[in-house]
Amino acid sequence: MKRMITISTLLCGVALLMSAQQSIFKFKGVVRDKDGNGISKVVVNDGIHFTQTDSKGEWTLLSDTTFSKFVSISTPAAYKLPQQDGLAVFYVPVKDLANETSYTFILEKRTNENKDFYYIAISDPQVRDEKDMKRWKTETVPDIQLLVDSLKQSREIIGMTLCDLVFDNMNLYGEYKASLQNMGMTVFQCIGNHDFNLKYQDLHNMRQMTPVYGEMVYGRYFGPTDYSFNMGRVHIVTMKNLNYVGHKRYIECMTDAQLAWLEKDLSYVPKGSLVFLNMHAAAWNKVENAGNLRNANALEKVLKDYDVHVFCGHTHYFQNNEVSPHLYEHNIGAACGAWWDSWVNQCGAPNGYLLVDIKGNNLKWHYKGTRRSFSYQFQTYNKGEFKSQSSFIVANIWDWDKSCKVVWYQDGRLMGDMEQFVDVDENFAASKKGSNKELPKTGHLFRAMPSDGAKEIKIVFTNHFGEVFSQKLKM
């Protein structure tokens, strides 16, 4: 009996060893143009390991499929972004590679160097059910489509959805994906906490060789969570920054392995380059900052040699953060606002999205409220309308940062700067009437106290780029 047990144990050990060996594959392939010519120096990675194509366009990666689920390329700026029906396709699942002797990525050469483009950052569609999906498809999508149609003749457009595509409902991925097809731009995705299958932890938290994990369904539709590509003079990176432990529980952080991945990805990019980093949770919020990335300092260290703009969502409010002269974070308002309950976010910014205008190394951005014009850059409240500030006129200026200026005029006379304060936005509070929960506050509120007998107030907002927006209030 003892001998039988020993043999059985040995056989089991051999089987496990064989199984472990079968998870490791030497993948190879080539990156070619449409004429069949190999493209050299294209960065290829499996989520852990990196390589570059040689002079023939060939690449090889030794990948452990226990941890690596996709192989992707970082499309060079000289080539068009690969897409199908307007949705980015720059990857291949390792399960498909395991059955191939070689895999070919095909890229199309650009006829002209394209230094200028538009970038549309869309935070938190977060559709929970068909009711939410209807609002997304009849409000946000047509609004974006109108904007794309007005811009696409002049420049190429990239769309980036900053996570929480759905609200824990994996069955809506197909309809959501279809809603973004053939819009006239190339659309990429980023994973958020509500995009995981809540039954499971994310891959690095699950037992090795698991057949299921939290981001598996997301990957089936959209590919890897960490990837990069190049457009014009910008290197664009998208990353998961949530440690998902299942059943809606998570920690806002990046793993050491992810930071190492980012460091390696950036090693192929000249220092001083303009970099966009897309992620879900903000890292440097100062107001309502409980959801900030836990290891933001480590991330900042990796980014220190580049000129970086971070685009993120998650909070359902708008907040600009100038971390350093070379690091600017845009925590933009959600497309769904405060979860499709109204037309505003938790900070009072309208449901909407951010348009970024890139010309070489220079960029401008403007937030566009859904079904609003770009001229709508702040909300005003007349005296008595903002209940906690009943003696004041109030302006909620969501795209504010320290370079901006907010002044007010009374009956044509300049009165000076408006006073910034922190409070709950009145429109958001009205949308939550009857709620017993403490409501989040916003820091981009400004107030001034008109004199008795004043007839007209004008509020003037000068934005980050020196552009002027104004509104008048009749007293």
N, C-alpha and C positions, 0 to 999 in steps of 0.2 A: 504493500500500500504506500509506504514511504517513497519507494522508487517511482511508483506511478505518479505521485504528487510532484516529485522532483522533475520528471519528464514533462508533466503537464505545465508546470511553472516555467520550464525552459522554453517550451513551445509558445507559451503565451508571451514571454519576453521577446522571442524572435518575431512574433506577429506584430508586437508593438513597435519594434525596431523597424520592421519593413514598412509599417504604416507611417512612422515618422519620416523615413527616407522618401516615401512617396509624396510627401508634402513639399519637398524641395525639388525645384525644376530649374533647368537652365533654359531660359526663354531667349529667343533671338528673333531678329527681324530686320526690317529696313524702312527708312523713310525716303520716299521718292516724290518727285514732282509728276505732273500729269503726262509728261513726255517720257517718263521712266528713268529719269536721271536721279541718282542718289543725292541726298541733301546732307551735307556734313554739319557737324557741331550742333545738332538738334539735341536738346536735353530730354532724356527719357528717364522715368523713375517708376518704382513699384510701390510707392508710399513709404519706403524705407531706404532703398538703395538707388543711387543715381549713376547714370552714364551719359556719354555723348556719342552721337553717331560718328563713324570714321569718314574718311574721304569718299567711300562708296555709299555712304548713308546707312551703313549696317550698325546694329546695336546688339548687345548681349547683356542679360541680367540673370544672376543666380538668385532666385526668389523663393522664400519660404511661404507657401500659400496658406499656412496657418495664420499669418499676420498680414500678408499682402493679398488684396482682392482684385486689384486693377493694375494695369500698366498704362501710363499716360505720357503724352508728349507735352512739352511747353512750346507751343507753336511760335516760331520766330516771327518778328514783325514784318519781314519781307514777304510773308505768305498769308493768304486769306485764312480766316478762322474756319476750321472744318465744322460743318453743321449739317443737320438734316431737318428740313421743314422749319428752319430758323432756330433750332435748339442745338446747342454746342455738342459736338461728338469728337472727343479728343483722346479717347481711352478704349481699352479692350479688357473685358473681364479675364482674370487668370484661368478660370475654368475653360474658357474658349482657347486660350493659349496652350493649355495642357494637351489639347488634341491637335495642335498645329505644329508642323516642323519649323515654320517661320511665319511671321505676321508682318504685313506691309501697311504702313500709314502713308496715305497719299495726300499731298498738299498742293494747292494751286498758287503759283507765283503771282504776286501783285504786279500790275503793269506800271504803277507809279508808287513811289514811297509815300506812305500815308501818315503824316505827322499829326494831323488834326482829326479828331473824332468826337462824338458825343457818347456820354456814359450815363445811363439811367439806372439809379440805385433805388430799388423797391423793397421796403422793409415789411415783413410780417403780413402777407395776405391772410394767413391763419384762418382758413375756412374749416369750420367744424361740421357743417351739414349743408344740405342743398339750399337752405335759406341764405347762408353766408356765401355760398358759391354763386348764387344769383346776383348778389350785390357786387361781388368781385367781377363777374362777367358782364354786368350791365352798367356798372359805374366806373371801376378802375380801368379795366381792360380797354373799353372804348376811348377813355380819356387818354391813355397812353398811346393808343393807335392813332388818334388825331394828331398827337404831338409827333410821333414817328413819321407820319405821312408828310408833315410840314417840314421835317428836317432831313429826310433820307436822300433827297436829291442832291444836297450839298455835301454831305459827309456820311461816313459809315457810323452806325450806331450799335453800341453794346448795351444789353440789358443785364443787370445783376440783381437777382432776388436774394435779399439778405435774411434768409431763413424763416422758419415757421411758415412753410408753404401751406401746411394743413394744421389742424388742431387735433392731433392724436388720432386722426381718422385716415388710416393708410388706404382705405378704399377710394378716397378722393384724389389720389395722386394722378390717376389716368386722366380724369376730367380737368384737373388743374394743368397738367402738362399740355393737353390739347388746347387749352385756352390761350397759350402763348405761342402757338405755332403760326408760322408765315405772317409775322407782324411787320417784316421789313427790317428787323434787327436780329443779331445773334444773341441768344439769351443763355445765361449761365445761372447756376443755382448754388446756394450755400445752405448747410444743414443747421437747423435750430432745435431747441429742446422738444418741441412738439412734432418734430419730423421723425423721431425714433418710434419704433414699435414699443409701446410702454410695457409689454410683457417681459422684455429682455434688457440686460445691460448692454453698453456698447462693446464692440469687439474686444478691446484690450482688457476689459473687465471680466469677460466670459472665460470659461475653461477652454484650454487649447483644443483645437480640432472640433469646436462646437459647430453644428450644422445651422444654428440660428443665432442671431445677435441683433442688437437694437437698430443699427443703421442699414440692415440688409435690404429692406424693401426700398428705402431711399436710393440705395446704390443700384438696385435693379432698374430704376427709372432714370437716374441722373449721374451715376458713376461715382468716382472717388470724392471724398470729402475735402481732401487737401490736394490742390493742384495749382498750376500757374500757366500763364500765357503772356504774350507780348503784343502790344498794339502801339504803333507810332513810337514814341520814345518812352513809353510807360511799361514797366513790368508789373503785371497784375497777378495777385496771389489770393486764393480763397482757402480758408481753413475752418475746421471745426474747433470751437474753443469751449466745449462743454464735456465734462466727465459725467456721462449718463449712467446712473446706477439702477435704472428701472423704475416703473410705476410712478412716472412724473418727477422722480427725484434726480437731482443733478448738482454738480458743482461747476461754477464758471472758472475754468482753468484750461491750460494747455499742458499736455504731458511733456516730460523731458524729451521723449522720442519725437514729438511734434516740433518742439523748438529746434532740435537737431536737424529735422527735415527742412525747416524754414532756413536755417543757417546754411545748409548745403544748397538749397535752391538759390539763395541769394549769392552764393559763391560764384555762380555763373554770370552774375549781373555786375557791371562796373560800379564801383563805389561812387556815390554822389548821384546815382540815377533816381529818377522819379518812380516811386513804387506805390501802388494801390494795394491795400490789404483789406479784404472783405471777411467779416466774421460776424457772429450773431451777438454775443454779449459785449457791451461796452467795457472798456478797461479804465477810463480816466474820468468818469463823471464825478462832479463835485456836489451836485444836488441830487437827492434820492440815489445814493451811490452804493446801496447794499448789494446790488447785483453786479458790481464791477469784477473784472477778471482778477482772480486771486494772485496770480503770478505776473501781474502787469509789468513789474520792474524787470523780470527776466525777458519778457517780450521786447521791452524798450531797448534792452541791451543788444539783442539780436538785430534790431532795426537801426542802430545808432549811426551807421555809415551811409544812410540813404535819406532821401527827401520823401517822407512817407505821409500819405493820406489814408486814414483808416475809415472804412464805412461799416456801420453796424446798426442793429435794431434792438429787439428784445424788450426794451423798456416801455415802448408805446408812448414815448414823448421825445421831443426834440431838444438836443443839447450839443453845442459846439465846445470842443475842448482843445485849447492850444497847449499841448504838453511841453513843447520846446519849439525853437525856431524851425526845426526840421521834422516835427511830428505833430500832425493835426488830426483830431478825431471828429468824425461827423456821426453822431448818434441821431439818426433821422427819424422823423415821425412815421408811424405805421400806415400802410395802405388801408388797413382795417380800422384805424383809429383805436378807440378803446373797445376792441373786439366786436366791431360791427354793431354796437349798441346805439351809436349816434354818428355825427359827422366830425367829431373832434377826437384828438388823442388825449392822454391823461394830462398833458401840459397845456391843452387848449389849442395846439396847432391843428390845422385841418387834416383829415385823412388825405394822404397824398404820397408824393415821391420826389426824389431829388434829381435834377438834371445838371450834369457836369459838362462844361464846354472846355475841351482840351485843345490847345494850340501849341504844339511842340512840348516845351517844358512848363508852359503856363496854363493855369486853369481858373475858371470861374464856375460857381455853382449857384443854383437858384432852386428853392423848394417850390413845387407846384401843388397847390391844393386840388383835389379831385373836383372837376366841374368848376374850377376857379381859373382866373387868368393869372399870369405871372406877376401882375401888378399888385395882387393881394398878398402882401408880405407881413401884415400885422393886423390884429383885431383890436378895435377900440371899444371902450365902455364909457358912456357919458356919466356925468355926476349922478350918483344914486344907483347905477346899474350893477356895479361891483359891490356886493352887499357888505363885505368886510372893510371896504374902502369908500364908504358912502359919501364922503366929502370931496373925493378926488375924481378926476378923470384918469382912466387907466388905459395903457397900451400893452398888449401881449405881443412881443416881437420875437418869434421863435428862432429866426436865423441870426441871432445876436452873438457877437463875440466882442472881445475887449477893443478891437479896432473900430467898432461901430460907434455911431453917435445918435443920440435921441434927444431932440429939443422940442420945445413947444412955444407957440405964439398965442397971445390973448388979444383978440380984436386987432390983429395986425402987428402987434408989438412983440419982439423976441423976449421971452421970459427966462431962457436959459435951458440947462439940461434937466431932463426929467429924472426923478429919483427911482433908482432900481430897488426892488424889494422881492421877497419870497413869500408866496402864498398859494392857495389852491385856485386854479383858474375858474372863473365864474361860469363859463359855458360848460366846462366839464362837470362842475359841481351840480349844475342844473340837470345834466344827463344822468346823474347818479342820485337824484332826489329820492329820499326814503331809505338810502343805504346807511347801515350802521357802522360801516368800515371807515377807518381813518383814510382820507383821500390823499394821494401824493401831491406834493407841492412842486412849483416850478420857479426857476430863478430868472426867467426872462420877462418879468413884469416891470412896468414903469408907471409912475404916478406923478400927478401935479395937482395942486389945489387952486382952482380958479377963484378970482375975486367975486364978491357979490355984485351982480349987475353985469357981469361979462356976457357978451352976446355970441361970440364965436371963438372956438379953440381950434388951432391947427397943430397937428403932430407931424414932425418931420423925422424920418428915419434914414440915415446914411449908412449903407451896408459896407461890408468888408472891402468892396471894390470901388467905393466912392459913388455908387448909384443912389439916387435919392427917391424915396417914396413918401407920400404924404396923404393924410386924411384930415377932414374937417368935421367938427362937431358943433351943432347948433345948440346953444344953451337954453 
